[in-house]
Every structure is written in C-alpha cells, then in structure tokens.
Amino acid sequence: MTHLIQVEQLYRYYGEHCAVNNVSFTLEKGEILGFLGPNGAGKSSTMQMICGNLAPTSGLILINGVDILDHPKEAKRELGYLPEVPPVYRDLTVDEFLEYCGKLHSLVGVKLKAAVAQAKERCGLIDVGGRLIGNLSKGYQQRVGIAQAILHNPAVIILDEPTVGLDPIQIREIRGLIRELGQDHGIILSTHILPEVQESCTRVQIIHQGQLVMNDSIDGLTQRMRASSLIMETRGAPDLERLRFVDGVQRIDDLGGGRYRIYHDKDKNPAERVTEIVVGQGAGLISISPERLSMEEIFIDITQHAVLTEPHPEESDL
Ligand SMILES: Nc1ncnc2c1ncn2[C@@H]1O[C@H](COP(=O)(O)OP(=O)(O)OP(=O)(O)O)[C@@H](O)[C@H]1O
C-alpha cells in the first residue's frame, strides 16, 4: 500500500548540530497527524524537508509514493502547504489571489475557475470573493491561506500553527474546517497548542531535540491521560485502614479537608468497592472520580524522560 507520506531515517544537520535525528513515520488518507514539540525541537525543519523546501542531510521522503528529492515537481503536486504566516497578498481580492495561485499550479481556463470555486466553497469564502484580503479578519485571511493550500486538490495538506492569533470563534471554525478536510486528505498539523491536537487530530507525534519520542493515536493518548488514582471527598472520616485492603489499592494519601487520593493498580479500578465500603461506614461520601493527567503533564513527562540516542556518527562531520 502506498502511504500518503513516508519518511524514513531522516536527518538534518546545521553544521555540527543535528536538528532532525533519525525521524521515520507515515501518514495515511483520512489521518490528521498532530506534530507537537517544544521550541527548537525540529518541527519546522521536518516540515520544510517534507515540502521540498529544505534538503535533508540524509533520508527518504516519499509523497504519495513519489520521491521528493528525485521528482520534486511531481511530488509537490501532491502537497498543499500553509506556513505559519499565510502567504496572502493583501492588495489582491480573494478571487484574484486564488486565481493567481491556481496559475502557479498550471491551472487555466475552466479548470482554474472550477478549482477556485471549489476551494472557496470548502473554506467558506463564497461571499468574500470580491473583497481585498487586507480588509478581511485574521480568521478569513487564514481561510484564504488554507484555500490556496487545497486549490490543486493535493493528497497531503501541511498546516503550520493554523490557529495562532485567532479569536475563540475563529479557532473553532478553522478546527472544524481542518476536520472536514481530513476526511478526503491526509493532514499534518504542526502546533504548540496541546488541546488543538486532542480536538482536531486522529494521531499525535511528539518531536524532542530532533527525535520522535511519541507516536500514538488519540485513543492511546486518552489512555495515557487516565492516571491510576482516584480522588475521593467525604464529609466524615472513613476508615482508611479498611480501604487499604481493597483489591487493587496501593496507597491512600490524606490531602486534608476530607479529600483523599487513592493510588491503584493500572488494570484494577477499586472505585466500586471503595464506594460500597465508605457508604457502608456512613462516612458521607461526596464524590469519587478518576484523576486525569493533563496533556501538558504528559507532554512534560515524555519530553523530560525521553531516552535520546546519539546522532549518526558518520553524518556529524557534514
Ligand atoms: N538555518 C539554520 N541554521 C542553523 N540552525 C538552525 C537553522 N534552522 C534551525 N536551526 C536549529 O535547528 C533546531 C531545530 O529548529 P526548527 O526551527 O526546526 O525547530 P521548531 O521545532 O520548528 O521550533 P519552533 O517551534 O521554535 O519554530 C533549533 O535548534 C534551531 O536553532
């Protein structure tokens, strides 16, 4: 099966510094891959190499089966790219700009008109075709940026921080648009915004110091967020000694003010039995709920505890 993107053993050095270190991954149709990483992790370098704007030191990049180094023109036909700052001309109208972009993709005549009309429709731009881009809100300018990226109907769309600087309503609209586009294309979404990944993506990949340190589905990520502890709140004082013997319970911490943290085995949630006992004791159970790690906590945990490997020794001389 041909992957929409296949990256294998990708390296990029800037002098002695290895910015992208042995990165391999694939992207399939219908996937929205969140590409996360702290500043300087190597996201932009990886994106630029995939888009054919930066030469790798070594490695393989296939876009829909086409090698971007051997056949850049063909491979770029399959790619749509929205950089962090949308590449829009403020002095042109939306129609003029999209027609100009279409011509850059060698679209002419009826095909050009149809492509512009379709991109405008998909991005909700039908009513603003005659307006100057410079007069549009930032959210609409972002839509124009996405429209230029999908104009030639590429298999893969790469979006770099697409919601930065937008207000909450615009953010919701752009995320909705991304999810919609994800049904027919493969999308890579580079972002610092962790909730964006949960809301818009089907898979998440974390890059840290040039290396991929996590590659998981959103379901897998949700599992990681499920910590193995419960928070219990009671009006009275429960008999903690008794609770410590419940199957699966590892430890109970008294947090004060009638709140307790109950640590348990990952595969044995003792909530039901603990509830029965506390209610039986008449200790005034107010609530008991699983504790969840935030995505920030997972991100910090993964990037702090990542086991990194030395870069390719023979490449470091380049
Ligand atoms: N042209 C360059 N010359 C030298 N070093 C560079 C160059 N471009 C990037 N770097 C370095 O390579 C590393 C990765 O940078 P890159 O821009 O790919 O990271 P990033 O994850 O996109 O970061 P950010 O989110 O801050 O844009 C950083 O240490 C950066 O300083």
The ligand as an SDF file (V2000), in Angstrom:
LIG
                    3D

 31 33  0  0  0  0  0  0  0  0999 V2000
   19.1220   27.7310    9.2660 N   0  0  0  0  0  0  0  0  0  0  0  0
   19.5440   27.2710   10.4310 C   0  0  0  0  0  0  0  0  0  0  0  0
   20.8400   27.3290   10.7940 N   0  0  0  0  0  0  0  0  0  0  0  0
   21.2690   26.8490   11.9700 C   0  0  0  0  0  0  0  0  0  0  0  0
   20.4730   26.2590   12.8940 N   0  0  0  0  0  0  0  0  0  0  0  0
   19.1730   26.1660   12.6010 C   0  0  0  0  0  0  0  0  0  0  0  0
   18.6280   26.6690   11.3590 C   0  0  0  0  0  0  0  0  0  0  0  0
   17.2890   26.4230   11.3600 N   0  0  0  0  0  0  0  0  0  0  0  0
   17.0110   25.8190   12.5270 C   0  0  0  0  0  0  0  0  0  0  0  0
   18.1280   25.6690   13.2580 N   0  0  0  0  0  0  0  0  0  0  0  0
   18.2190   24.9990   14.5700 C   0  0  0  0  0  0  0  0  0  0  0  0
   17.7120   23.6820   14.4420 O   0  0  0  0  0  0  0  0  0  0  0  0
   16.9130   23.3280   15.5600 C   0  0  0  0  0  0  0  0  0  0  0  0
   15.5020   22.9670   15.0970 C   0  0  0  0  0  0  0  0  0  0  0  0
   14.8640   24.1360   14.5940 O   0  0  0  0  0  0  0  0  0  0  0  0
   13.3880   24.1250   13.9940 P   0  0  0  0  0  0  0  0  0  0  0  0
   13.0920   25.5140   13.5430 O   0  0  0  0  0  0  0  0  0  0  0  0
   13.2640   23.0230   13.0240 O   0  0  0  0  0  0  0  0  0  0  0  0
   12.5380   23.7870   15.3170 O   0  0  0  0  0  0  0  0  0  0  0  0
   10.9820   24.0020   15.6080 P   0  0  0  0  0  0  0  0  0  0  0  0
   10.5500   22.8120   16.3530 O   0  0  0  0  0  0  0  0  0  0  0  0
   10.2690   24.3340   14.3630 O   0  0  0  0  0  0  0  0  0  0  0  0
   10.9970   25.2610   16.5700 O   0  0  0  0  0  0  0  0  0  0  0  0
    9.9450   26.4730   16.6600 P   0  0  0  0  0  0  0  0  0  0  0  0
    8.6840   25.9040   17.1630 O   0  0  0  0  0  0  0  0  0  0  0  0
   10.6230   27.4000   17.6340 O   0  0  0  0  0  0  0  0  0  0  0  0
    9.8370   27.0580   15.2610 O   0  0  0  0  0  0  0  0  0  0  0  0
   16.9610   24.5140   16.5030 C   0  0  0  0  0  0  0  0  0  0  0  0
   17.9850   24.2760   17.4470 O   0  0  0  0  0  0  0  0  0  0  0  0
   17.3420   25.6750   15.6090 C   0  0  0  0  0  0  0  0  0  0  0  0
   18.0600   26.6550   16.3230 O   0  0  0  0  0  0  0  0  0  0  0  0
  1  2  1  0
  2  3  1  0
  2  7  2  0
  3  4  2  0
  4  5  1  0
  5  6  2  0
  6  7  1  0
  6 10  1  0
  7  8  1  0
  8  9  2  0
  9 10  1  0
 10 11  1  0
 11 12  1  0
 11 30  1  0
 12 13  1  0
 13 14  1  0
 13 28  1  0
 14 15  1  0
 15 16  1  0
 16 17  2  0
 16 18  1  0
 16 19  1  0
 19 20  1  0
 20 21  2  0
 20 22  1  0
 20 23  1  0
 23 24  1  0
 24 25  2  0
 24 26  1  0
 24 27  1  0
 28 29  1  0
 28 30  1  0
 30 31  1  0
M  END
$$$$
